[in-house]
Amino acid sequence: MEEQGKRSGVLHNRNYVIMLSGQVVSQFGNAFYPLAIYWYTFSLTGSRMDLGYLGTVISLTALASMLTGVLVDRWDRRRTMIWSDVLRALLAGGLALAAGLGHLGLPMIFAFALLIGLVGNLFGPAEMSLLPNVVGMEELGAASGMNQGASAGAGLVGMSLGGFLMGVFGPALLLGIDAATFVVSFVSVGLLRLTREATMPAARSSVEGQPPSFLRELGAGLRFVYGSPFFRRLVLLGAIMNFAFMPLNVLDVVWVRQVLHLGALEYGILGAAVTIGVIAGSILAGALMQRFKGQHLILGSVMLTAIAFTAFSQLPYFVPDLVVLFFLGVGIGVVNPVAQTMFQREIPQHMMGRAVGALMTTVQVAAPLGAMLGGFLASTLPLSTVFLMGGGLMLCSLLLAVRMPVPTPVEQAEAEGA
């Protein structure tokens, strides 16, 4: 951890600035990926159900985070991030080449999406585990908010530009640019100057007095998450929200093309509206965390997201959709850094990867079902009805955000989870 970062703020921390810069470029490319892959798939088959299947495959890969989190606690976290980027660059490059040559069929799309998602599940837990050692606990909230805001800003540019580029050049170019940004990301991670203790803070510890093993370490991470009333409530809330949101995530291209009767440019602009909201929410999150309890912020942001999603389902008009999607993004922009900061502050360093992996897996566990069910329902019901059902479920989930338990202090968690 850099003393300079602690004295002067995260933007004076060399390692953090390099790490953030690489991720901004990577997120710019990542914004192209869903635009291209869903647009290409729908153009190829014209099937709403196929979009549901694709969303299911992509979201299923998040379930591997529970396993990759254990590996993150065993491996050097910086090297894990580098190899994850290298492999994703090769996979995304292969996907772009196949699309450009006209050889990209549905089975190949599913295979590449599965592999890219699985490899990416090494990067997320490793990055979240490394961040507290890069910026320090005092700057963690500011860094989390800045990470999301900067990434959302890159995504905003990517979505806005991606819609135009896809309309002119097709989705293969977007996939190729995505591959190139992974190269920038792994170079930036390689430039970090961190001690061995920072990249791999603690050796594997014994669990309940027994020698370390993969299953015991996995079990310790699960017990840490599920043993906390706060984390149990957070996981259930996140799982319901992801389940309800998945139909929009995989069927927004159908909304644009068959309900609004618009094209790729407008598709990108609607995505940009959400991203602008996320940026605004991220900016607000840092200030709000200094004035309000995290539990209250989670409740307010979930309420805003649920109301905006419900309103979107009943507004089949371009400009009103831009407005409500902006507010939906604000809700997401607040809740993500708040929940992430609360989580990271309560996790012992030697369990960071396992706990993050367990959280990510359980939060995403209902997403594949949401994608599949969304595709099935959209084949028989109006899309507005499918989205309205998701918004209604989000509103019901507000009951879980009321009177959230207080997180367990990290000192107590270390004693119980070691």
Secondary structure as GFF3:
##gff-version 3
##sequence-region A 1 418
A	DSSP	alpha_helix	3	8	.	.	.	ID=ss1
A	DSSP	three_ten_helix	10	12	.	.	.	ID=ss2
A	DSSP	alpha_helix	14	45	.	.	.	ID=ss3
A	DSSP	alpha_helix	48	60	.	.	.	ID=ss4
A	DSSP	three_ten_helix	61	64	.	.	.	ID=ss5
A	DSSP	alpha_helix	65	74	.	.	.	ID=ss6
A	DSSP	alpha_helix	77	100	.	.	.	ID=ss7
A	DSSP	alpha_helix	106	135	.	.	.	ID=ss8
A	DSSP	three_ten_helix	137	139	.	.	.	ID=ss9
A	DSSP	alpha_helix	140	169	.	.	.	ID=ss10
A	DSSP	alpha_helix	171	190	.	.	.	ID=ss11
A	DSSP	alpha_helix	196	199	.	.	.	ID=ss12
A	DSSP	alpha_helix	214	226	.	.	.	ID=ss13
A	DSSP	alpha_helix	229	254	.	.	.	ID=ss14
A	DSSP	pi_helix	255	259	.	.	.	ID=ss15
A	DSSP	alpha_helix	264	291	.	.	.	ID=ss16
A	DSSP	alpha_helix	294	313	.	.	.	ID=ss17
A	DSSP	alpha_helix	318	345	.	.	.	ID=ss18
A	DSSP	three_ten_helix	349	351	.	.	.	ID=ss19
A	DSSP	alpha_helix	352	364	.	.	.	ID=ss20
A	DSSP	alpha_helix	367	378	.	.	.	ID=ss21
A	DSSP	alpha_helix	383	401	.	.	.	ID=ss22
A	DSSP	alpha_helix	410	417	.	.	.	ID=ss23
###
